Amino acid sequence: MWGRHGESCELSHLAITRLLAGGPTLVPMGIGRLTAGGSDGNERLTTVAGIVLLVLLAALGVTIVRIGPLIWEHLFIGLLLLGPVALKLASTGYRFVRYYTRNPVYLRKGPPPAYLRVLGPAVVLSTVVVFASGVALLLAGTSARSTLFPIHKFSFFVWLAVTGLHVLGHLPDVLPVVSGGWRIDRAGTLVRPDPLARPEPLRSGRAGRAFALTAAIALGLALALVLVPQYGPWLHYHHHVLAGR
């Protein structure tokens, strides 16, 4: 609890003032633990969300190779991906906004490399198109296959190409996360992690990142389960119509 009403107003005013100035804000301890982490925490959240996406996309790729017998799994994983995809777009978009609104913390962090900034709009646009067209296909049913499927298929190949380049550009960020802190320096030497060198914001923001990632996966899982009844026409189409040709 904040205490007396006057103290609450004073703290709120100070928090808003510091927020507008780009400095640290005073927030209740519970909220602070969820939102802490700064630019390093944002980068770690983006990286972890990307790793989750890679795992799910690998599973989705298997269903694409055998789309007939695995159409149910294809639809389920595609919907499950929506939560982590939204989280990844939100975290990268947040960094974009904070940097270009001249936030001091994100200015010190600096922008991504130039080639990743060039790829960024293509990655975002193709991601939106491929997933939006997929959901539209699911909801519209097989009658929309002739109109929506070409869009879904073409956008998938575009998305695969630009996302592949995007992932390659972020491999140096992924290695320390999946290897427990091991990294490759500029000389190409494998560097051992130093547990004492871990930034305090990165430690303090773990709860918020875990909550965001769990919520994103739960959202995708909920959508995939709620829309299971919509799978029916596509299951019939692949198991009976295509199989009978």
QUISULUR-V484955 format. One record per helix or strand of 2 or more residues. SS is the DSSP state (@ for helix, = for strand). FROM is the first residue (numbers start at 1). TO is the last residue. If there is no record, write none. Layout:
BEGIN
{{SS,FROM,TO} {SS,FROM,TO}}
END
This chain:
BEGIN
{{@,5,21} {@,29,35} {@,38,65} {@,71,100} {@,104,109} {@,114,140} {@,142,169} {@,171,178} {=,183,184} {=,190,191} {@,195,197} {@,200,204} {@,206,226} {@,228,241}}
END
